[in-house]
Amino acid sequence: MSFWNSAIGGMIGFSIGGPIGGLIGAVIGSKMGGSKRVKYNVSSNQEVQAAFFTALFACLAKLAKSDGTVSKEEIIKVDEFMKERFKFSKDQRQFAIGIFNTAKDDSVSYEEYANQLNSILTNNPNSLMMFYELLFELAYSDNMLHPNEERLLKITPAIFGFHDSLFDEIKSKFTSNLVDPYKVLGVNKEMQFEEIKKVYRKKRNQFHPDKLISKGLPEELLEKAEQKFIEIQEAFEEIEKRTRNS
């Protein structure tokens, strides 16, 4: 059973609470009116997955609207996320669109949605990392970064408990043709190779798709997790090659 069914059934919004739960409830109310809701048994993973996607489309909406208007490129990117990246069904897309459109104009701030997601995923920072990268994809969908978008992206690492340099590291992936393997692993050239290898092994384990899914990452993001895993592997192999040739 999809976590979306649980959300639409009206159970997850109540169990999550806060602005994320309130957003789910608002979309359910607008779409279902007075019709009877079906109750499902909801697992903790389904709660986390519903919170992840609700916060994602809410923050995407806030980011897209931060420069005053949602551009055509941003609408195309959100549609691409739903259809190609997450492979949502028609009903799932309609629910996600409802989340996006409601959050775009509601009184809840970007920071409130991000803070609640951080509290829910406090033991799964790597899912938050992928969440952050998806925000960057939307921000650069029109090949430019508006100052208001930049402000939101810059405050996000602090909300999620990441180091201050993460904004620049992720930004470089979108603005440079050359990927720095040391930045991908979060190491520097002055470190001993054995120390770098320890960091690599730890990060490889943390970002293994099976590990992320077991901690509540939605299966719809499995492809993104696999890409991240490959990125880490390729970065280490490049550093290893440079070490051998130095």
C-alpha positions as CSV (number, residue, x, y, z in Angstrom):
1,M,0.0,0.0,0.0
2,S,1.3,3.4,-1.0
3,F,1.9,5.9,1.8
4,W,-0.1,8.3,-0.4
5,N,-3.2,6.1,0.2
6,S,-2.6,6.5,3.9
7,A,-2.3,10.2,3.6
8,I,-5.4,10.5,1.5
9,G,-7.1,8.2,4.0
10,G,-6.7,11.0,6.6
11,M,-4.6,9.1,9.1
12,I,-1.1,10.4,8.5
13,G,-1.9,14.1,8.7
14,F,-3.2,13.6,12.2
15,S,-0.3,11.5,13.4
16,I,2.3,13.9,12.1
17,G,0.8,17.1,13.3
18,G,2.5,20.5,12.9
19,P,2.5,22.4,9.6
20,I,3.2,19.3,7.5
21,G,0.3,17.4,9.0
22,G,-1.9,20.5,8.7
23,L,-1.0,20.8,5.0
24,I,-1.9,17.2,4.4
25,G,-5.2,17.8,6.1
26,A,-5.9,21.0,4.2
27,V,-5.4,19.2,0.8
28,I,-7.5,16.2,1.9
29,G,-10.3,18.6,3.0
30,S,-10.3,20.5,-0.2
31,K,-10.3,17.4,-2.4
32,M,-12.7,15.1,-0.4
33,G,-15.1,17.6,1.1
34,G,-17.6,15.8,3.3
35,S,-17.0,12.3,1.7
36,K,-16.2,9.5,4.0
37,R,-12.5,8.7,4.5
38,V,-11.1,5.2,4.5
39,K,-8.9,4.5,7.5
40,Y,-5.6,2.6,7.0
41,N,-3.1,1.1,9.4
42,V,-0.1,3.4,9.1
43,S,3.5,2.3,9.6
44,S,6.2,4.7,11.0
45,N,8.0,4.4,7.6
46,Q,4.8,5.6,5.8
47,E,4.6,8.5,8.1
48,V,8.2,9.5,7.4
49,Q,7.7,9.1,3.7
50,A,4.5,11.2,3.7
51,A,6.3,13.9,5.7
52,F,9.2,13.8,3.3
53,F,7.2,14.3,0.1
54,T,4.8,16.8,1.7
55,A,7.7,18.9,3.0
56,L,9.4,18.5,-0.4
57,F,6.5,19.8,-2.5
58,A,5.9,22.5,0.1
59,C,9.5,23.7,0.1
60,L,9.6,23.5,-3.7
61,A,6.5,25.7,-3.8
62,K,8.0,28.3,-1.4
63,L,11.3,28.2,-3.3
64,A,9.6,28.7,-6.7
65,K,7.4,31.5,-5.4
66,S,10.2,33.3,-3.5
67,D,11.1,35.5,-6.5
68,G,7.5,36.6,-6.9
69,T,6.2,34.1,-9.5
70,V,6.4,30.4,-10.4
71,S,8.2,30.2,-13.8
72,K,7.3,27.9,-16.7
73,E,10.6,26.2,-16.2
74,E,9.9,25.5,-12.6
75,I,6.5,24.1,-13.4
76,I,8.1,21.8,-16.0
77,K,10.7,20.7,-13.4
78,V,8.1,19.9,-10.8
79,D,6.1,17.9,-13.4
80,E,9.3,16.1,-14.3
81,F,9.9,15.1,-10.7
82,M,6.4,13.7,-10.4
83,K,6.2,11.8,-13.7
84,E,9.8,10.8,-14.4
85,R,11.8,10.9,-11.2
86,F,9.1,9.6,-8.7
87,K,6.8,7.9,-11.3
88,F,3.7,9.0,-9.5
89,S,0.3,7.7,-10.7
90,K,-2.4,10.2,-11.8
91,D,-3.9,10.3,-8.3
92,Q,-0.6,10.7,-6.6
93,R,0.3,13.6,-9.0
94,Q,-3.0,15.3,-8.2
95,F,-2.3,15.0,-4.5
96,A,1.3,16.4,-4.9
97,I,0.0,19.3,-7.0
98,G,-2.5,20.0,-4.3
99,I,0.3,20.1,-1.7
100,F,2.4,22.4,-4.0
101,N,-0.5,24.8,-4.8
102,T,-1.7,25.1,-1.2
103,A,1.8,25.6,0.2
104,K,2.6,28.2,-2.5
105,D,0.2,30.6,-1.0
106,D,-0.3,29.6,2.6
107,S,1.0,31.5,5.6
108,V,3.5,28.8,6.8
109,S,7.1,29.7,6.1
110,Y,9.7,27.7,4.2
111,E,11.7,27.5,7.5
112,E,8.7,26.0,9.4
113,Y,8.3,23.2,6.9
114,A,12.0,22.5,6.8
115,N,12.4,22.6,10.6
116,Q,9.6,20.1,11.1
117,L,11.1,17.7,8.5
118,N,14.4,18.0,10.2
119,S,12.9,17.0,13.5
120,I,11.2,14.0,11.8
121,L,14.4,12.9,9.9
122,T,16.8,13.7,12.7
123,N,18.3,10.2,12.5
124,N,18.4,10.2,8.7
125,P,20.5,13.2,7.6
126,N,21.4,11.5,4.3
127,S,17.7,11.7,3.2
128,L,17.8,15.4,4.1
129,M,20.9,15.7,1.9
130,M,19.0,14.3,-1.1
131,F,16.0,16.6,-0.2
132,Y,18.4,19.6,-0.4
133,E,19.8,18.6,-3.7
134,L,16.3,18.3,-5.2
135,L,15.7,21.9,-4.1
136,F,18.8,23.0,-6.0
137,E,17.5,21.2,-9.1
138,L,14.4,23.3,-9.1
139,A,16.3,26.5,-8.3
140,Y,18.5,26.0,-11.3
141,S,15.8,24.8,-13.7
142,D,15.8,28.2,-15.3
143,N,19.7,28.3,-15.4
144,M,19.9,31.1,-12.8
145,L,19.7,31.5,-9.0
146,H,17.5,34.4,-7.9
147,P,18.7,36.2,-4.7
148,N,15.6,35.1,-2.8
149,E,16.1,31.5,-3.8
150,E,19.8,31.7,-2.8
151,R,18.7,33.0,0.6
152,L,16.5,30.0,1.3
153,L,19.1,27.5,0.0
154,K,21.7,29.2,2.2
155,I,19.7,28.9,5.4
156,T,18.8,25.2,4.8
157,P,22.1,23.6,5.9
158,A,21.8,25.2,9.3
159,I,18.2,24.0,9.6
160,F,19.3,20.5,8.7
161,G,22.5,20.5,10.9
162,F,24.9,20.5,8.0
163,H,28.2,22.3,7.7
164,D,28.2,25.9,6.4
165,S,30.2,25.0,3.3
166,L,27.5,22.7,1.9
167,F,25.7,25.4,0.0
168,D,28.9,26.2,-2.0
169,E,29.6,22.5,-2.5
170,I,26.2,21.7,-4.0
171,K,26.1,24.9,-6.0
172,S,29.4,24.0,-7.7
173,K,27.7,20.9,-9.1
174,F,25.3,23.1,-11.0
175,T,27.7,25.9,-12.0
176,S,30.9,24.0,-12.9
177,N,31.6,21.3,-15.5
178,L,34.3,19.9,-13.2
179,V,33.2,17.9,-10.2
180,D,35.7,18.0,-7.3
181,P,35.9,14.4,-5.9
182,Y,37.3,15.7,-2.6
183,K,34.2,17.8,-2.1
184,V,31.9,14.9,-3.0
185,L,33.4,12.9,-0.2
186,G,33.7,15.8,2.2
187,V,37.5,15.4,2.5
188,N,40.5,17.5,1.5
189,K,43.7,16.9,-0.3
190,E,45.8,17.2,2.8
191,M,44.3,14.1,4.4
192,Q,46.1,10.8,4.3
193,F,44.7,8.3,1.8
194,E,43.8,5.8,4.5
195,E,41.9,8.5,6.4
196,I,40.0,9.4,3.1
197,K,39.3,5.7,2.6
198,K,37.6,5.5,6.1
199,V,35.5,8.5,5.3
200,Y,34.5,6.9,1.9
201,R,33.6,3.6,3.5
202,K,31.4,5.3,6.1
203,K,29.7,7.5,3.5
204,R,29.2,4.6,1.1
205,N,27.5,2.6,3.9
206,Q,25.3,5.6,4.9
207,F,24.2,6.3,1.3
208,H,23.6,2.7,0.4
209,P,20.0,2.7,-1.1
210,D,18.9,-0.2,1.0
211,K,20.0,1.6,4.2
212,L,18.2,4.7,3.2
213,I,15.0,2.9,2.3
214,S,15.1,1.1,5.7
215,K,15.2,4.4,7.4
216,G,12.2,5.8,5.7
217,L,13.4,7.2,2.4
218,P,10.5,6.8,-0.1
219,E,11.1,4.1,-2.6
220,E,10.2,6.7,-5.3
221,L,13.6,8.2,-4.5
222,L,15.5,4.9,-5.0
223,E,16.9,6.1,-8.4
224,K,18.2,9.3,-6.7
225,A,19.8,7.2,-3.9
226,E,21.5,5.0,-6.5
227,Q,22.9,8.0,-8.3
228,K,24.3,9.4,-5.1
229,F,25.9,6.0,-4.2
230,I,27.5,5.9,-7.7
231,E,28.7,9.5,-7.3
232,I,30.5,8.6,-4.0
233,Q,32.0,5.5,-5.5
234,E,33.3,7.4,-8.6
235,A,34.8,10.2,-6.4
236,F,36.7,7.7,-4.3
237,E,38.0,5.9,-7.4
238,E,39.2,9.2,-8.9
239,I,41.0,10.1,-5.6
240,E,42.6,6.6,-5.5
241,K,43.8,7.0,-9.1
242,R,45.3,10.4,-8.3
243,T,47.0,9.0,-5.3
244,R,48.6,6.2,-7.3
245,N,49.9,8.6,-9.9
246,S,51.3,11.2,-7.6
